[in-house]
């Protein structure tokens, strides 16, 4: 009886072992079959979900590989606004004329008051000055060109004024005109400068910028010759020495800015004209001790 029970227990253990082996063998054998079962590819969102929440989902406007990106980067400071420069304290007025032989299109500024100033006289003088330049351009056009008729004007006078400085004390600008007469070899450009004091309502010259006792012409001449002669051979340097010689006629055109005194030379005066009008800036630090004590000029070197 005892032997039978022992044999039964041994048989049970063997049967369980056999069953475990059979089950294991069946699962292993089914592996290749399972691997061959077609599985539908996961969609992009499903892949992202499977990969984990650490991945960032692309936004609907993300770059799609085309030649134009639609990626919108967030503004790190959306509340801020880009600084904008204040508008210029002047308006632009145009002189426009159309007739069968030539056209006129010249623009010049009319200034607004700043800091309680009254620019009415300044505006009158600028208008008068610009019209005088236009009349001068008309005068140099060949008379025969005035009588050419055609469906469109064949000659023109164009111009623009560029403001270098405008404060409640002074104004400095240039008038740049170009005129062309039909059948001429090329257009003719002329540049003139206009400098005006608002405290006295008068135009001023270069001598007014300096103290009365200061001999400014030789000093300014030397500075200009030094600047213009850099890198030139002897022939070029000699041309500069003639055009910027210490003579009043060579220093009629100038402008003042907050940074420098700018001397303007006409084409062919200091070189062969290839560079057009030449401007030599002289910073105020080099002239500070000899600048006029009058308020408009003293403020330029007070900084």
C-alpha positions in Angstrom: 0.0 0.0 0.0 2.8 2.3 0.9 4.6 1.4 -2.3 1.6 2.2 -4.4 1.2 5.6 -2.9 4.9 6.3 -3.5 4.6 5.2 -7.1 1.5 7.4 -7.6 3.3 10.5 -6.2 6.3 9.8 -8.4 3.9 9.4 -11.4 2.2 12.7 -10.6 5.5 14.6 -10.4 6.6 13.1 -13.7 3.3 14.0 -15.4 3.6 17.6 -14.2 7.2 17.8 -15.4 6.1 16.4 -18.8 3.3 18.9 -19.1 5.6 21.8 -18.3 8.1 20.7 -20.9 5.3 20.3 -23.5 3.9 23.7 -22.7 7.3 25.3 -23.0 8.0 23.5 -26.2 4.7 24.6 -27.6 5.3 28.3 -26.8 8.8 28.3 -28.3 7.6 26.6 -31.4 4.8 29.2 -31.8 7.3 32.1 -31.8 8.2 32.1 -35.5 4.5 31.8 -36.4 3.6 34.7 -34.2 6.5 36.8 -35.6 5.1 36.3 -39.1 1.6 37.5 -38.2 1.1 40.9 -40.0 0.7 43.8 -37.6 -0.7 47.2 -38.8 1.9 50.0 -38.5 1.3 52.3 -35.6 0.3 55.8 -36.6 2.5 58.8 -35.8 0.5 59.8 -32.7 0.5 56.2 -31.5 4.3 56.0 -31.9 4.7 59.2 -29.9 2.4 57.8 -27.2 4.4 54.6 -27.2 7.7 56.4 -27.0 6.7 58.2 -23.8 5.4 61.6 -22.8 9.0 63.1 -22.9 8.7 63.6 -26.7 7.3 66.9 -27.9 4.5 66.6 -30.4 5.0 68.7 -33.5 2.6 71.6 -33.9 0.4 71.9 -36.9 2.6 74.7 -38.4 5.9 72.9 -37.9 8.4 73.0 -40.7 7.4 70.3 -43.3 10.6 70.1 -45.3 9.5 72.4 -48.0 11.4 75.4 -49.3 9.4 77.7 -47.0 9.3 77.1 -43.3 6.1 77.8 -41.4 7.6 77.3 -38.0 6.5 80.1 -35.6 8.9 80.7 -32.8 7.4 82.1 -29.6 8.2 85.7 -28.7 10.3 85.6 -25.6 8.9 89.0 -24.6 5.6 89.4 -26.4 4.6 92.3 -24.3 7.5 94.5 -25.5 7.5 96.6 -28.6 10.4 97.5 -30.9 11.6 101.0 -30.3 10.7 103.4 -33.1 12.5 106.6 -34.0 10.5 109.8 -33.6 9.3 111.3 -36.8 11.4 114.0 -38.4 10.3 117.5 -37.3 9.7 118.6 -40.9 7.5 118.0 -43.8 8.6 117.5 -47.4 7.2 119.8 -50.1 7.5 119.1 -53.8 8.0 121.5 -56.7 6.5 119.8 -59.6 6.2 121.2 -63.1 5.2 119.5 -66.4 5.4 121.0 -69.8 6.1 119.8 -73.3 9.9 120.3 -73.1 11.0 119.5 -69.6 9.8 118.5 -66.1 10.7 119.7 -62.7 10.6 117.5 -59.5 12.4 119.0 -56.6 11.7 118.2 -52.9 12.6 120.4 -49.9 11.8 120.5 -46.2 9.5 122.8 -44.3 10.3 122.6 -40.6 8.1 122.3 -37.5 8.7 124.3 -34.3 10.8 122.4 -31.7 11.3 123.6 -28.1 9.4 126.7 -28.7 11.4 127.8 -31.8 9.8 129.7 -34.7 11.0 128.3 -38.0 8.8 130.5 -40.2 11.7 132.6 -41.4 13.8 129.5 -41.9 11.1 128.0 -44.1 10.8 131.2 -46.1 14.5 131.3 -46.7 14.7 127.6 -47.7 11.9 128.0 -50.2 13.6 131.0 -51.7 16.9 129.3 -51.8 15.6 126.2 -53.5 13.7 128.1 -56.1 16.9 130.1 -56.9 18.7 126.8 -57.5 16.0 125.6 -59.8 16.1 128.8 -61.8 19.9 128.4 -62.0 19.4 124.9 -63.4 17.0 126.2 -66.0 19.4 128.8 -67.1 22.2 126.4 -68.0 19.9 124.2 -70.2 20.7 124.9 -73.8 18.2 127.2 -75.4 17.6 124.9 -78.4 16.5 122.2 -76.0 13.7 124.4 -74.7 11.9 124.2 -78.1 11.9 120.4 -78.6 8.4 119.2 -78.7 7.3 115.6 -78.1 4.8 113.4 -76.5 6.9 113.2 -73.3 9.3 115.7 -71.8 12.8 115.0 -72.9 14.6 117.2 -70.3 14.3 117.3 -66.6 15.4 119.0 -63.4 15.3 116.7 -60.3 16.4 117.4 -56.8 16.3 116.6 -53.1 17.3 118.3 -49.9 19.1 116.3 -47.2 19.0 117.7 -43.7 22.3 117.3 -41.8 21.2 119.1 -38.6 18.1 120.7 -37.2 17.8 122.1 -33.7 15.9 125.0 -32.2 19.2 126.9 -32.7 20.4 126.1 -36.2 19.7 124.2 -39.4 22.2 122.8 -41.9 21.3 121.0 -45.2 22.4 120.4 -48.7 20.5 120.9 -52.0 21.3 118.2 -54.6 20.0 119.0 -58.1 20.4 117.0 -61.3 19.4 118.4 -64.6 19.5 116.9 -68.1 18.9 118.5 -71.4 17.9 116.2 -74.3 20.9 115.1 -76.4 23.4 116.2 -73.8 26.3 113.8 -73.2 25.2 113.2 -69.5 23.2 114.8 -66.7 24.7 117.7 -64.7 24.7 117.5 -60.9 25.1 120.5 -58.7 25.3 120.5 -54.9 25.0 123.5 -52.6 24.8 123.9 -48.9 22.4 126.0 -46.7 23.2 126.9 -43.1 20.9 129.0 -41.0 20.7 130.3 -37.4 17.3 130.4 -35.9 18.3 132.7 -33.1 19.2 135.5 -35.5 17.2 134.3 -38.5 20.2 134.6 -40.8 22.3 132.3 -42.9 25.9 131.8 -41.6 29.2 131.1 -43.3 32.2 129.1 -42.2 33.9 132.0 -40.6 30.9 132.4 -38.2 31.6 128.9 -36.8 34.9 130.0 -35.3 36.2 132.7 -32.9 36.9 136.0 -34.8 40.6 135.9 -34.0 41.1 132.3 -35.2 42.7 131.9 -38.6 40.5 129.0 -39.6 41.3 128.7 -43.4 45.0 127.4 -43.0 44.0 125.0 -40.3 41.0 123.5 -42.1 42.9 123.4 -45.4 45.7 121.4 -43.8 43.3 118.9 -42.2 41.5 118.4 -45.5 44.7 118.0 -47.5 46.0 115.4 -45.0 42.7 113.4 -45.2 42.3 113.5 -49.0 46.0 112.7 -49.8 46.1 109.4 -48.0 47.2 106.6 -50.3 47.7 108.9 -53.3 50.8 109.2 -55.5 52.6 112.5 -55.9 50.4 113.5 -58.9 47.2 112.9 -57.0 48.5 114.6 -53.8 49.4 117.6 -55.9 45.9 117.8 -57.2 44.6 117.8 -53.7 47.0 120.5 -52.6 45.7 122.7 -55.4 42.0 122.1 -54.8 42.2 122.3 -51.0 44.7 125.2 -50.9 44.2 127.7 -48.0 41.9 130.0 -50.1 38.4 131.2 -49.1 36.9 130.0 -52.5 37.8 126.4 -51.6 35.7 126.3 -48.4 32.4 127.8 -49.3 30.4 124.6 -49.1 30.1 123.0 -45.7 27.6 121.5 -43.3 27.5 121.1 -39.5 26.4 118.1 -37.6 26.5 117.1 -34.0 29.6 115.0 -34.7 31.6 117.0 -37.1 32.2 120.0 -39.5 31.8 118.6 -43.0 33.7 120.4 -45.8 32.4 119.7 -49.4 34.5 119.7 -52.5 33.1 119.8 -56.1 34.1 117.1 -58.6 37.4 117.7 -60.3 38.5 120.1 -57.6 40.6 117.7 -55.6 40.6 114.6 -58.0 39.6 113.4 -61.4 35.9 113.6 -60.6 35.3 109.8 -60.5 34.1 110.0 -56.9 31.8 112.9 -57.5 31.4 115.3 -54.6 34.0 114.7 -51.8 33.2 115.4 -48.2 35.8 115.7 -45.4 34.5 115.4 -41.9 36.5 117.1 -39.1 35.3 116.1 -35.7 34.6 118.9 -33.3 37.2 117.7 -30.8 39.9 118.8 -33.2 38.4 122.3 -33.3 36.9 122.7 -29.9 39.2 125.4 -28.5 38.5 127.7 -31.5 34.8 127.3 -32.0 32.7 130.4 -31.6 31.1 131.0 -28.2 27.8 131.9 -29.8 25.1 129.6 -28.4 24.4 127.5 -31.5 28.0 126.6 -32.1 29.0 126.3 -28.4 26.4 123.6 -28.0 28.0 121.5 -30.7 31.2 121.2 -28.7 29.7 121.3 -25.2 29.4 117.5 -25.0 
